[in-house]
Amino acid sequence: MVPVPLLPIVALVLAVGVVSYAMSTQQISLNFAGGAPQTPQTGVKENQMSQRGPGDRASRDAQRADGLVVAFKKVSESPGAFRFTATVANRGQRPVPKWSLAFKIPNASIVSASGAAVVRTGEVGWVRSRTGAPALTPGQSVRVTFVAKGTIARPSVCKMNGLPCARV
């Protein structure tokens, strides 16, 4: 057997580890710093919700390509709970065959929903058009009623068909 010096091998392994760590840290800092170019998120699923940034603000009379808008309205309240509606309307020029609405209200939890197919309740409320329901034609709307526990507030995050909501 030929003796192999152990110190150069250990030094090489450590150097590769340090360089790998440095490169991964640089990549992470670029992502958080916004250094890499943004590409459209085609792989975003409807149930993925994130806080809006300045460019994603859901605002009054915001225009969406599909013409969908949503209006939230408090119906009633009791100590520690409240009931509200979300009216999804098609203000576009074409029928929308399917729709999906997901939102989060700070310090509240959705207990139940009626008027649509319920996908999820809890911290994030998520409903969608019922299976086999006709398309939402221009000028038509659907009202969904929700019951929630917690503090009454406007939704802090709202997504309609995976895009920021246009609220009216």
Backbone hydrogen bonds, N-H to C=O, Kabsch-Sander energy under -0.5 kcal/mol:
donor,donor_aa,acceptor,acceptor_aa,energy
9,I,5,P,-0.7
10,V,6,L,-2.2
11,A,7,L,-2.4
12,L,8,P,-2.1
13,V,9,I,-2.3
14,L,10,V,-2.5
15,A,11,A,-2.4
16,V,12,L,-2.5
17,G,13,V,-2.2
18,V,14,L,-2.7
19,V,15,A,-2.5
20,S,16,V,-2.4
21,Y,17,G,-2.5
22,A,18,V,-2.5
23,M,19,V,-2.4
24,S,20,S,-2.3
25,T,21,Y,-2.4
26,Q,22,A,-2.2
27,Q,23,M,-2.2
28,I,24,S,-2.1
29,S,25,T,-2.5
30,L,26,Q,-2.2
31,N,27,Q,-2.1
32,F,28,I,-2.4
33,A,29,S,-2.1
34,G,30,L,-0.7
34,G,31,N,-0.5
35,G,30,L,-2.4
36,A,30,L,-0.7
42,T,40,P,-1.4
44,V,41,Q,-0.6
48,Q,45,K,-1.6
49,M,47,N,-0.7
56,D,53,G,-1.5
57,R,54,P,-0.6
59,S,57,R,-0.7
61,D,167,R,-1.2
62,A,59,S,-1.6
67,G,64,R,-0.9
69,V,89,A,-2.4
70,V,166,A,-2.4
71,A,87,T,-1.7
73,K,85,T,-2.3
75,V,83,R,-3.2
76,S,83,R,-1.7
78,S,81,A,-2.6
81,A,78,S,-2.3
82,F,148,A,-2.5
83,R,76,S,-2.9
84,F,146,F,-2.1
85,T,73,K,-2.8
86,A,144,V,-2.6
87,T,71,A,-2.7
88,V,86,A,-0.6
88,V,142,V,-2.9
89,A,69,V,-2.6
89,A,87,T,-0.6
90,N,140,Q,-2.5
91,R,67,G,-3.2
91,R,89,A,-0.8
96,V,136,L,-2.3
101,L,127,V,-3.0
102,A,159,K,-2.8
103,F,125,G,-2.3
104,K,157,V,-2.1
105,I,123,E,-0.6
108,A,105,I,-1.4
109,S,149,K,-2.6
110,I,122,G,-3.2
111,V,147,V,-3.3
112,S,147,V,-1.5
114,S,145,T,-2.2
117,A,128,R,-2.3
119,V,117,A,-0.5
119,V,126,W,-2.5
120,R,126,W,-2.1
122,G,110,I,-1.6
125,G,103,F,-2.3
125,G,123,E,-0.5
126,W,120,R,-2.3
127,V,101,L,-2.6
128,R,117,A,-2.2
129,S,99,W,-2.5
133,A,130,R,-2.1
136,L,96,V,-2.9
137,T,135,A,-1.0
139,G,90,N,-3.4
140,Q,137,T,-2.4
142,V,88,V,-2.6
144,V,86,A,-2.4
145,T,114,S,-2.5
146,F,84,F,-3.3
147,V,112,S,-2.2
148,A,82,F,-2.9
149,K,109,S,-2.5
150,G,80,G,-2.4
151,T,107,N,-2.3
156,S,104,K,-2.4
157,V,104,K,-1.3
159,K,102,A,-3.4
160,M,163,L,-3.2
161,N,100,S,-2.8
163,L,160,M,-1.9
165,C,158,C,-1.8
167,R,59,S,-0.9
167,R,165,C,-0.6
168,V,70,V,-1.8
